[in-house]
């Protein structure tokens, strides 16, 4: 193995394990919640839980994100490396969350099964495949950025690239919250806007490739 590559592989391996076992803890909490509120199996419409429990659940979700941010700050030295490690750990955690639920509950039935994904700031919902696609993209982007940084190429986006990337992220975000009014009624969400996810993913990929080419071109001058 390349000696320069070894430290990056080492960090990614440990963060991978962190994400896997953090997903285990997260999924066990969901197993307990479903046993309490969905003994016959989770399905929409959602059941409203006591306000105290709801607040605790919101705190758990926020705590999960803060833990992923913390591990990113420990692993990374600069803004983009920290963001990349966060993206990587988030992606691993999210994918293995569903893997553990499949092991524990034999759920979801398929990658197109709908799930209540997140509650902050409004309920996120969609087929399981959608967040998995996002997570795979995050892992891919993170590894690309970290490998560039390892080679001494400081990853940067221009203002224009940032603006377009934000649009892509907003489109993906909207795809997950468009059914929030139905979830809160409560009713059964029925339509996931795949076109928004696909457009956002394609834009993000184009921005990444464009930035990489620009940075490599600048380095070769």
N, C-alpha and C positions, 0 to 999 in steps of 0.2 A: 504493500500500500504506500502511496505517495506520502512522505513524511509531513508535507505541508497540509495534506488533506486529512490526516489522522485526527487532529484536534477537532475539526468540524464534525467528522463522523462520530467521534466520542460524545460531543455535546448533543448531537441529534439523536443518538441512541438513548442517552439518559432522558432527554426530554420526551422521546417516544414512549419510554417506560412510564414516565410521569403521567403522560396523557392517557395511556392505557389504564393505569390503576386509578387515576382520578375519575375516568369514565366508569370504572367498576363501582366506586363509591356513589357517584351520581345515579347510576342505574339502580343500585340497591334502594336508595331513597324512593325512587319512582316505583319500585316493586312494592314497597310498604304503602305508598299512597294509593296505588291501584287496588291493593288488597282491602284498604279501608273504604275507598269511594267507588271502585269499579270491580267488585268481586267477580263479576261475570265477564270481565275483559273491557279494556278501554274502547270507547266509541263516542262519537259526537251524537247529540249535543252534550256539551260538558256539564258537569254537575258543579254548582257553586258550593264552595267550602266556606266554613266560618271565617270571618274577617281576620281574626288573629292568625289562623292557619295560612290564609292568603298572604298576609304580610311576611310571615316566616318564609313562605315559598319565594316571594319576591326577593327577600334578603339572601336566600340560598342561591338564586340565580345571579344576583349581583356579586355575591361572594365568589362564585365560580369564575366569573370574568376577572375579578381582582386577583385571584390566585394565578390565573394564566398570565396576567400582566406582570405579576411579581416574578414568576419564573423567567419571563422574557427579559426583565431588567437585570436579573442575576446573570443570565447567559450572554446578553448583548452588551456592546460597549458604546454604540452610537445609536442615533434615532432609527435608522433603517434596519440595522441588525436586530435591534430590540423588537421592532414591528414584525420583522420576518420570523423571529422566534415565537412571537405571539401567534402569528398566522399558522405556523407549523404546529404548535401545541394545541391550538384551537381545533385545527383540522383533525389531528389524531384523536383528540378527546371526543369530538362529535361523532366520528365514524365508529369508534369503539363503544360509545354509548349505545348505539343501535345493535352492535354485535353482542354486547352483554345482555341487552334486553331479549334478543333472539335466543340466547342461551338459557336465560332465566325463565322467560315467559313464552317462548316460541312466538314472539311478536316482534316486528310486524309480520303480517301474513305475506306481504309482498313489498317491493320497493315503492309501489304506488299507493300503499296504505297511508291514509291521512294521519297526521300527528299534530298535537298542540306543541309547537316548537319552543316558544319563548313568551314571556308575559310583559316584557319591558320595551317600550312604553305602553304598547297595546299588545293584545294576543297575536302571535305569529302562528300561522298554520300553513300546511301544505303537505304534499306527498313526501314520504321519507327520502325518496330519490333526490329531491330538490336540494335539501341541505347537504346531502352527501356529495353532490356535484360541486357545491360551493366549497366544501371542506377539501375535496381533492384539488380544486383550483388553488386554494390557499396554501396547501402543502407544496404544490408544484412551484408556485410563485416564490414562496419562502426559500426553497432550496436554490432556485436560480439566483435570487438576490444574495444569499449567503455565500454561494460559490463565487460570485463576482467579487464580493468584498474580500474573500479569501485570496483572490488573485491581485488584490490591491486596487480594484476598480470600485470607487465609491459610488454607490447607487444614488442617483438623483433623478427627479422628474422636473421638467420645466413647468412653468405656471399653466401653460396650455394643456400639457399632459395631465397635470393635477386636476384641472377643470373638467376634462373629459372623463377622467377616472371617477371623480365624484358623481358625475351623471350616471355612470355605469353602476356604482354602488347604490345610488338612490333607486334606480330601476329594479335592482335585485331586492332591495328592502321593500319596495312597494309591492312586488310580487308576493311577498309573504304576509303582508298586512291588509290586502284588499278585502279579504273575507272576515276581518276583525268584527265588523258590525254583526255579521251572522253569528259568529262565535259567542258574542256577548249577549245575544237575545235571550236565551241561547237557542241556536238552530244549527243545522248541519251545513258546514261549508261544502261547496260543490265544485267551484271553478278555481283552478290554479292557472294563473297566466304564465304559461311556459315561455311565451314569446318575450316577456319582460326579462325573465331569467336568461334566456339564450342571448338576447341583445346585450344585456349587461356583461355576460361572460365573454362574448366575442369582443366587445369594446375593451374590456380589461386585458384580454390576451393581446390584442393589437397594440395597446399602450405599452405593455411589458416588452414585446418584441421590438417596438420602435425605440424605446428607451435603451435597451441592450445594444442595438445597432449603433445608436448615437454615441453611447459611452465607449464602445469598443473603437469606433471611428476616431473619437477624440483622443483616445489613448495612443493610437497608432501614429498620430501626427507628430 
